[in-house]
Amino acid sequence: MLEIAGRKFRSRLFTGTGKFASATVMKAALTASDSEMVTVALRRVDLNDPADDIMSHLDRDHFFFLPNTSGARDAAEAVRLAHLARSVGNTNWLKLEVTPDPRTLLPDPVETLKATEELVREGFVVLPYINADPILALRLQDVGAAAVMPLGSPIGTNQGLLTRFQVAIIIEQARVPVVVDAGLGAPSHAVEAMEMGADAVLVNTAIAVAGDPVRMARAFADAVRAGREAYESGLGRRGTTAEASSPEVGLDFLHG
Amino acid sequence: MSASNKIESGAATDQIVIVCNGQERLIEPGQTVAAFIAAMDLNPAMMAVELDGRVLDRTTYDSTLLTAGARLELIRFVGGG
């Protein structure tokens, strides 16, 4: 069973709550995904429509909230959002995101490391979103990150596991769970990450914007289970020449 | 009668301006954070309150007064990835 910072998770599919067409669809999709961990963002209350509170639709006894620091452009902004997250959610868990460039939304490694150090000191359980940099992943676990979340491809692109080679190194070296985050656009991408030994994946856009988000959530849940099962079963060796699956003996009657 | 006159004249002269979520708001002086949130019909359990850049402890909403120029941020969870 997946364990992060002493907390056990039955499901290895984490789901984001953004971009859903309605709260009803979101709730149905999250339920179908079988996810326990769901991410949420922090934004101003809409003073013109204060009753519009999407999160009141989710039972927090059923879904474990992982607040993110999306929108933070540097460590100071991320720390400020972390303090707000702790106050709103009464939780010290945090998906740390520091993305200075809105065009790529790629994470800033230096600011992410700085913010992780500060927030770990303050007692947060920090899961940093990072580019798929194996050295950075090690540095982050050294300063106390509870997991690392390398990206498959840029947020919202549905491009899949473009960082496959580096993610494999991160998984090989990691002493903390590795959660592949961002860019996984199809269940096959999730299977790929899980077969490689990723401990979990986080999916949002691919489910939320699907033609049928509920069925897509189910498809991702199946994919994540299949990929994990395959990883734990031990995949066969890859070869470059054919090896017959059927016996080569007993063919004398054909070739005489 | 005199009490309502007093409130009316007070509204014209004594109200103070605070900035809440980027919008200017006129409020009566001496209003607490808790009273302000209640007047806006908001549920304090669903959000965090930042006053002048610092997150307020929930237990202090009742005792924290809003002063002229106060910058208040009311922040909640929304859908995100």
Interface residues (C-beta under 8 A of the other chain):
Chain A: G16 T17 G18 K19 F20 M26 T39 V40 A41 L42 R43 R44 V45 L47 P50 A51 D53 I54 M55 S56 F65 P67 N68 S70 R80 H83 L84 A85 R86 S87 V88 G89 I155 G156 A182 L202 N204 T205
Chain B: C20 N21 G22 Q23 M40 D41 L42 N43 M46 M47 A48 V49 E50 G53 V55 L56 R58 E73 L74 I75 R76 F77 V78 G79 G80 G81
